[in-house]
Amino acid sequence: MSLTHESGTVPARIAALLNLTTRQVANTVQLLDEGATVPFIARYRKEATSQLDEVQIGAIKDTYQKLVELDKRREAILKSIGDQGKLTAELRQKIEAADSVTELEDLYLPYKPKRKTRASIAIEKGLEPLAKLIFSQRENTIERKAATYLNDQVGSVEEALQGARDIMAEWISENADARQRIRNLFEREAIIRSVVKKDKATVGIKYKDYFDFAEPLRRVPSHRLLAIRRGEAEGILSVSISPDEDAALERLDRQFLRSGSSESIDQVAIAVKDSYKRLIKPSIETEFDNASKQKADQEAIKIFADNLRQLLLSPPLGQKRVLAIDPGFRTGCKVVCLDAQGNLLTNDVIYPDSRRDQAQQTLLKLVSQYQIDAITIGNGTAGRETEEFVRGLDFGKTVPVFMVSEQGASIYSASEVARQEFPNHDVTVRGAVSIGRRLMDPLAELVKIDPKSIGVGQYQHDVDQSELKNSLDRVVESCVNQVGVSLNTASSHLLRYVSGLGPQLANNIVEFRAQNGPFQSRDQLKKVPRLGNKAYEQCAGFLRIDAGKNPLDNSAVHPESYPVVERMARDLSCTVSDLIKKPDLRKQIKPERYVTETVGLPTLRDILAELEKPGRDPRELLTVFAYDERVRKPEDLREGMQLPGIVTNVTAFGAFVDIGVKQDGLVHISQLSNQYVSDPRQVVSVHQKVQVKVLEVDLQRKRIALTMKF
């Protein structure tokens, strides 16, 4: 990116669009241009941005990129029209004032190189003067005038008039004001309609709600529009978008037809109707088709991103020794034991269903031998039965039992990442390890899996895949840097999301660690191959070193601020460690005394907060959750039952809740609260523990309806 712009108003334009100050935008864009990441700017450059958050900084970044692309297109259009010798001062002014791609393209349309059209063919036949004559709507002897244009290419008066109408229709369709009038009508009154295609009703029964559907486009929720578009893509539905045709023609007639009555007016009226139906409507319909799809995509992606953030920031168990079980019937339950760092200690297989006593002895032995602190079980097939079996065992001490989602575990176990981590173990062992690590640190484990495989999205395969990936990558980066990463235990896959790193530097850090032992200080990062000053600046504050030489290395205090903390300690005649350990010393610090040109009160307040709880994990504490023992399968459910559950996915139309029967139930948006809810995200979030009541169980359609109204 570059700050350079001929008009010199890019920051001002962005500021106006985002309701920010020009200074905030200019400083942010400059930092981005210098290679700073969004998490770094939000955390460590609050003085420059006046404390903008990640969302605002991300919006500046996106808007800036769009404006750069808009200006590139503007220059290309000006050059194209200029090369044609048709760029007037008035046209240049309009193009330079255009603030959207749509407006630019409307202005460029009459000058855009075209393939052969009906109008261009008519012009080649010499009918453009006739079209101009008719379009002036002053001539009343049209047929006699048309007869003068007959030649070896134009054999009749009607053919001459048709050619003239084709030319006028194209003029009308290329008129920027006309297009905007119709665009405004689409905006206010367009209806999206879908009907089932012939002989597709049976095969497309899941789209039954849209077999004969009509709704104002501006009111269609994103999930409904994406469902309609999926039905169209699968060849089940025919879909159209349009306003009332008479209303559209009335607007065009008012613009192009003179008052009165004449033969030429009648010809122009025919051209107007043809222009709308053949040229303008299909073009604007495509525009609104794309725009509505883009809007629906953005909403679906936003929901997916919010869900992913909540899942990645799920409470961790922390560094505890874990026994993890990937449940199963026929093939048995795969069992692994992990140390406090998540390293695999041993693996085994038990058969609680057919060899119960042996399975019991195996688990008792493993828990004792490896000093297990907690047990986690995947929530897939046989998960509840396995949980019941484990909870019934007496380990001689309290060993909490957790269930975690298996979603995406099979994707991880067959991935290149898993093969690199466990080259000598099969997919079942890798899957069980993933289940265990998800309990210990959901963030560190889930970053190894394609977010689309985690199961917290809505129509994720139907939305723009590039936009989806960019959004989800940004969420992962944000979460990783918000929590912070242990420099001496993190995998290369986790490290790559740390601000300023990436795959290559992450691999270099892991290789350096393997060759030289654990990092003793953040400063050692400078010795990692290819990790230069800029990368160090960006990443250092987000990397933690437990029990390192400098206690600040295990905090979110950036190394550039160490001198400030050391000065605070000197002023109080104590050590930095004393500042961290003794609240009474910290209370004596007056941050105003340490303000400089580069370090302001926002950074100083962050430093003091970090000294209070260095390396604090922002995630909530993990609590044990248990399903209702009365239900293990959908057949056990009864209407009116009140059950505990965990939210697994939030969509635009409600929330899916796991109540322990291998199939999630749906709490429709209308059932989330006794108050009106416009957005489910206002009420629930992924991984939230809730109480629900069973409304209806449809075993045939595999649907469970729940309510949170009591």
N, C-alpha and C positions, 0 to 999 in steps of 0.2 A: 504493500500500500504506500501511497505517497500523499503528503498534504498539499502538494502543488495542484492548483486549479486556476484556470485563466480568470474566472470571475472572482476568485478569492473569497467566495461566500459559502463554501461547503460546510464548515462548522456551523455557520449561522443557519443554513437551511436545515441541517440535522437538528439543531437546537430547537428550531421552530416546530419541526415535526414531532419531536419527543418531549417538548415542554421542559427543556433543560436550558442552562445558560451556555452561551457561546464558549466561555472559558472552559467549562466542564468538558464540552465536546472536543474542543481543540486540544486540550491536554491529553484527553483519552486517546484520540486518534494518533497523536504524536507518540504516546507510549506504545500503542499497538504497532505503529510504523517502526519503532525501534526494536521490536521483537518481544515485547512483554505479553504475557498471557492474561486472559480474563481473570482467573483466580488470583494471580500475583497482583494485578492492578487493584482488584477489590480489597485485598488483604493488606498490601504494603504501600499503596500509593493513595491513601485517602485524602491527604492534603492536596494533591494535584487535582483530584476529581471531586472534591467537596463531598466525599464519602458516598459515591455512587456504589450500588451493589452490583452483583454479577449479572442480574437480569438487565439492568440499565446499561451496563457496559457492553453486554452482548447485543443489545438493541442498537447501540451506537455503531458497533462493528458491522452488523448486518446492514443497517441503513446506509452506512458509508459505502460499502461494497455495491449496493444497489444504485446509489447515486453515481458512482464511478462508471458502472455499466451504462447507466442512462446517458451520461455525458459522452461516452464513447460512441453510443448509437447516434446521439445528436450530431457529433462531428462527422460521422460517416454519411448521414443524411445530407448535411450541408454540403459536403464535398460532392456527393452524387448529383444533387440538383445544380450545384455550381458548374460541374463538368458539362452539364447539359445546356448551360447558358440560360437557365430559367430562374435563377435565384434573385428575386427582387428584394429591395430593402424591407418591404412590408412582410414578405414571406420569411425572411431571415429573422425579423423581430418576433414573429409568431413561433418559429421553431426554437429560438433561444429562450422564449418565455414558457414553453411547454414543460410541465412538471411531472409527466407520466409517459410511459412507453406508449400507451394507447393513444394519447394526444399526438405524440410524435408521428406514429404510424398513420394516423388519419391525415395529417398534413402532408405526409410523404406519398400517400397512395396515388394521387394523380400523376406523380413523376416516377413512380416505381417501375422499373423494367418489367414487362409482362410477357407471358406466353401469348400466343394468338388467341384473341377473343372474338365474339360476334361483333363487337364494336370496332375492333381493329380491322376486321375483314371488310366491314362496311366502309370504313375510312379509305381502305385501299381501293374500293370501288368508286371513290370520288363522291361519297354521300355526306361528308361532313358539312359542306355549305348548306345543304338542305336541312340537316339537323339543326344548325344554328338558326336558320330562318324560322323553322317551326318552333324552336325553343323560345324565340322572342315573343311568340304568341300574338303577333300582329297581323299575320297573313291569314286570309279567309278563303283563298283559292288554292288549297293545298294540293289537290290532285293535279291541277294544271301545272303548278310549279314542279311537282314530282316528275311529271312526264318529261320535263326538260333534262332530267338526269338519266334517262334511259340510254344504255350503251350495250356493248357486247357482253358486259358482265352483269348488267341490270336489265332483266327482260320485261319487267312490268311495273306499273305504278305501285301496286301493292308491295312488290319486292323493294322498291325504292323507299316507300314509307316504313316498311319493316326495318330496313337498314338504318334509317334515320332514328327510329325509336330505339334500336339497339345502342346507338351512339349516345342518345339522351339518357337511356337507362344507366349507362356506365358513368356519365357525368354526375347523375343524381347520386349514384352509389359511392362516388368518390368525394362527395361534398362533406366536409368535416362537420358542418352544422347539422346536416341531415342525419348523419350517423350518430351524432351526440343526442339528437332528439329521440331517435329510436332506442338508443342505449338507455336514456333516462326512463323511457316507457318500460323497457325490459326490467330495469332496476325496480320500478314500483309495482308492475302488474304482471310480470312473466309467470306463467304456470308451467310447472314440470309435470309431464304426463307419462305414464308407462302403461303398456298393455302387453298381454302375453302373446307370443308369436304362435302362429298356427301349428297345432300338433305338439306344442311344448308344455301343455298344462300338467301332464302327468309327470314327466321327467323333472319339471321345475316346480314341484309342489311346494318346496320350501319358500318360494317367492310368491306364494298365493296372495299375500297382503298387497302385492303390487301388480296383480293381473289386470286391474282396471282402476288405476290410481291417478289422482290429480291433487296438487297442492301448490299454493303460491311458493315460488322458488325461494323468496327471501325468508320464508318461515320454516323451510325444511331443515330439521336437525341433521347434524353431520352423519350420525350413524345410519339414518334412513337414506340419505343421499348415496352413501357408500354402498349400502345394500342394493339399491336400485342399479347403481353402476356395475356392481358385481354381476347382477342378474343380466344386465345388458351384455357384459363381456362374455358371459357363459352362453350367450345366444338364446336366452329364455325370454327376455323382455325387449320391446321396442320403446325407446325413450325420446321425448321431444321437449323442447323448451320454447315457449313463445307467448307473447301477449295477445290480446284480441286484435285480429287483423284489421277490422274496421277502424279501431282507434289509431293504429299505426298509419294507415293510409290517410286518415283525416289530418294527421300532423304533417305528413309529406305534401298532401294536396295544398294545405294552407301555406306551406313554404314555397312551392314551385308553381302553382296554378294562379294565373291572373283571374280577376273577377270578370264576369261577362260570359259570353258564349261565342265560340268560333270553332272552325274546323281544327285550327292549330292547337287550341286549348284541349280539345278532345284527344288529339294525338299525344300531347304531353301527359294527359291523365292516364292514358294506356301505358305510356313509358314509365310513369311513376309506379303504377301497380306492378308492372313487370320487374322494375328495379328492386322493389321491396321483396317480392316473392322469390326472385331468382338470385339476387345479389346481396342485398342488405340483410335480410332476415337470416339466411344461412350463415353469413359472416358473423353477425352479432350473436346468433345462437351458439356458434362455436366458441365465441369469446366468453359468453356466460356459462357455457358448459365447462370450459377450462377454469374460469374464475371460481365457480361454485365448487368444482372438484378440488381446486387448490385450497379454498377456504375449509372444506370438509377435511382435507388432508391435514391442514394445520391444526384443526381442533382435535382430530384423532391423535396426531403426533404429540400435541400438548398433553393430552390425557395419558398417553403411553409414557412420556417423559416424567410426568408427575408421579405416576405409579412406580416407575423404575427408581426414581429418587427415594421414594419411601421404602421400597424393598431393599435398596443398597444400604440405606441408613437404618436397617432393622437392628434391634439391640443385639450385641455380640455376647457370647459367654466369656470370651477373653482367653487368656493363656492358661487353660486347664487341660488335664489329661482326659481324653475322650474315647469312649468305645462307641463306634458307629455301626448300625445295622441297616443293610439294604434288604428289606424283607422279600420273601418269596415262598411259594408252596412247593411246587414240583422240584425246583432246583435248589431249594433250601434258602436260608438267610445268610448272606455274606456278611461276615463280621470283621472289622478292623479295629486295631488299637492305635491311637495317635498320641504322641507326646505333646507337651504344652506348646510347642512351636508348630504342631501340625504334621510332624514327620511320622511316617508309617513305621510302627514297631513290629506288628505281626498281623496276620490275617488267618481266618478260619471259616468254616461253614457249619451251621447248626440247622437242625430240622425239628423245630418245636412242635410241628403237627404230627410227625410220625415217630420221632425219637426224643420224646420230651425230657426224659431223665438225663440223657446224654447231653442235650442242649443246655439243661440247667447247670450241670456240672461244669461244662465248658465256660459258660458265662461267669459263674462264681469264681472259677480259677483265673480267668482273664482279668476280672475286676480287682482281685487280690494281687495277682502277680505284677500288674502294670499300674497299680495304685490309681485306678480310674476315678475321676472326679464327677463325671456326668456321662449319661448314655443318651444317644440320639438315634431316632428311627425314621426312615423315610416314610412318607405318607402314601405310598403307592399300594399295589395289590398286597394283601395280607398285613398291611401296616397296623391296623387296629388290633388284629389278632396277636401280632407280635408284641405290640405295646402292652396288651393285657397280660401276656405271658411274662414279660420282663417286670412289670409292676408287681407281680405276684411273688417275686423272688426276694429272699432275705440275704442281703449282702453283708450283714453285720455292721453296716454303717449307712448313713443317708446318702443315696446316690440319686440325684434328680434325673428324671426321664423326660426327654423332649421329643416332639415330632417336628420334622422340617419338611418343606416342600421338596419333592424330587424333580420338579419341573426343570428340564434342561440338563439333568445329571447324565443322561445317556448321551447327549450331544457332547458334553465335556469328555466323558470316558472314552469316546472314539476319536477325540480330536488330537491334533499334532501336539498341542500343549501337554495333554495327559500322557501321550506316548513319550515325550521328552522327560516328564517328571517321573514316570514309572515304566521304563522300558521293559522290565522283567515281569510285569504283572498284567493280567488280562483286564478286560473292560469291567468285569464285575467288581474287582478289587478297587479299580480307579473310581467307579461310581460310589462305592461305600466310603472311600476316603473323602470324596467331594461332599457327601452328606454330613460327615463329621466336621469337616472344615467349615461348612455353611453355618453350623452352630457356633463354632469358635469365633469366626469373623465372616459374616455374610458378604461384606464388601470385598474382601481380599479374594474370596472364592468365586463370587458371581461375575467379577470382571473378566474371568477366563472364558465366559460363555457369551455367544452372540445374544444381545439383549432380546432379539425377536423370539428366541427359544425359551425365554423365561416365563412366558405366559401371562404377562400383565398388560397386554396391549388390546387394541380394538381395531379390527380390520387392518392389522399391520402389514399384510401382504398386498393390500389394495392401494395403499398410499404411495406417494413419491418416495422411492427407496433411497435416493440420494439425500433428500431432506430428512428422512427418518434417521438415517445413519449419522448425519451431522448433528442432529438434535440429541440423539442418544449418546453419542460420543462426548458431547458437551456436558451432559448430565453426569456421565461416569467420571469425567475429568473434575467436575465441580465437587462431587462427593468424595473422591479420593483425596483431593487437596483440602477439603473441609475437615476431614477426619485426621489427615496426616498419615505418614507411612513410616514403619520401622525400617531404617536403612539396613540393618543387619539381618533381618528375617524375610523381608518382602521378596516375592518372586519377580522375575523380570517382567512378567505380564502385568503385575500391579504397578511396578515402577514406571512403566511406559506412559502411564496416565498422569504422573507427577508433572507439575508445571515446568516447562523448559526441557524436558527429557525427550521421550519417544523411544521406539523399539531399539535403535542402535545403542544409544547411551545407556538404556536400561540393561541391555545385555553386557555392555562394557563394565557397568557397576557390579553386576553379579560375578563376572569373570575376575575382576579386580579383588572382590571380596573372597572368592575361592582361593586365589593365589596368595593373598596377603593377610588373610584372617579378618575378623570383624573390624569395622571402622571404629577408631577411638575418638574421632572428632569430625565435625562437618568439614573442617578445613582440608581433611584428607581427600575429599571429593575432587579437589583441584588436581590430584595426581592421576585421576581416572583418564585413560586415553580419550582424546577428542572432547573432553568436557571442559569447555572454555569458560571465560569470565561471565559471559552473558548467561549461559546455561546454569552456572553456579548461582548467579544472582537470582534466577527464576526459581530454582528448585530447592535451595538450601533450607528455606524457612519451613518447607512442608515435610522435610525428612527428619526423623527422630532417632536419637542414639541414646538408648537406655544405659545408665551407669557409665557414661563416657567421662572424659576428663573435665569437660565444662558442663555444669548442670543445665546451662541454657540450650545445649545441643539437644535436650529432650523436651524442648518447648517450641511454641510457635513464634518466639522472638527471633527475628531475622538477624543473622550475623552482622549485618550493617549497623544494627542497633546495639550490639554488645557494648561498645564504648559508653553509651548512655547509661546502661545498667551498671557498668563498672564504676562510673562516676557517682551514681546514686549510692553505691556501696561505700565508696571512699568518703563521701560526704557524711555518712553515718558511722564511719570507722568500723566497718564490718565487711564480711565477704559476700559474694553473690549468693552462696549457699545459705548464708544467714538470712538474706532478704527473702529467700524462698521459704525457709522454715519458720520464720518468726513474724507473725502478723503485726506485732507491735512496732517493729521496725518499718514495715511497709506503710503503716498509718502515718508515719512521720514524713513520708515523701510528699513534696508539693510539686506536682508535675509541671506547673507553670514555670518553675525555675529552670527547666531543662529544654524549653522550647528554643529551636534554632531555625535557620532559614529552610532546612530540609526536614526537620522533625517537629511536627506540630502536636497539638493536644490529642487529636484522634489516635495517632500512633502511640503516644505516651500512655493514654488510657488503656489501649490494647496491651501494652507491655506490662502495666500494673496488674491487669486482669490475668495475664498469663503467669506472672510471678506468684499469684495467689493459688493457681492450680495448674502448674506446668504440665504440658502434654495431655491436658484433660480431653477425654473422648467425648465429643458432643452428642453421641448417641445415647438413647435411654438405657436403663438397666434391664437386663433380661429377667423375665419372670416365668415360672413354670405354668403351663396351660394344660388343662385336661378336658377331653371331650366328654359328653354325657355317656355313661356306661350303658345306658339302655339302647343306644342305637349304634349299629355298625354297618348297616346296609340300608338302601332306600326303603326296603320292605318293612323295616322296623319303625318307620316314621308314621305318626298319626297327626291329623289336623289338630291344632291347638297346643301341641307340644312346645314348651319353651326350652331352648337349648343354647349353650355357649358355642361361639364360632369365631373363626378368624377370617377377616376380609382378604381375599386372594386377588381380586381384580376390581377396579373401579372403571365404569364406562359412562357414557353420556346418559344412558337410560337406567342406571342403577348400579348395584354392587353385587358381586358374587362372593358367597360366604362358604367356607369349608366347615361343615358341621360333623365331619368324621364318618361320612358314609360313601367315600370314594367318588362322590359326585357333588359338585358345588351347587348350592341353591342360589336363586336370584331374589334379591330385595329390590323390587322395582323402585324407581325414583319416587313414585307416589306413596311408597310404603316405608320410606326412610325416616320420616319424622311426622309428628302430629302437626308441625308447621309446614308451610309451603316451601318446597326445595326446588330451586332452579338449576342447581348444579350439585350432583352427588358429592363432589369433592369438598363441598362446604360442610358435609356431615361425616363422611367416612374417609379412611385412607388405607392403603395396602398394609397388611400385617396388623391392623387394629383388631383388638379383641372386642367382640360385641355379643349382646344377647338378642336372640331372634325367636320368632314364633312361627311355626309351620302353618301356612295358609292352605296349600294344596300340594298333593303329590300325584304326578302323572307318570306312572311307571312305564307305560307304553311309549310315550314321547320322551322319556328320561328327563322330565322337568320337575324341579322342586321350587315352589313359590314360598317365599318367606316374608316376614314383616318385622320391622323394628318399632311398630306402633303398639303400645301397651296401654 
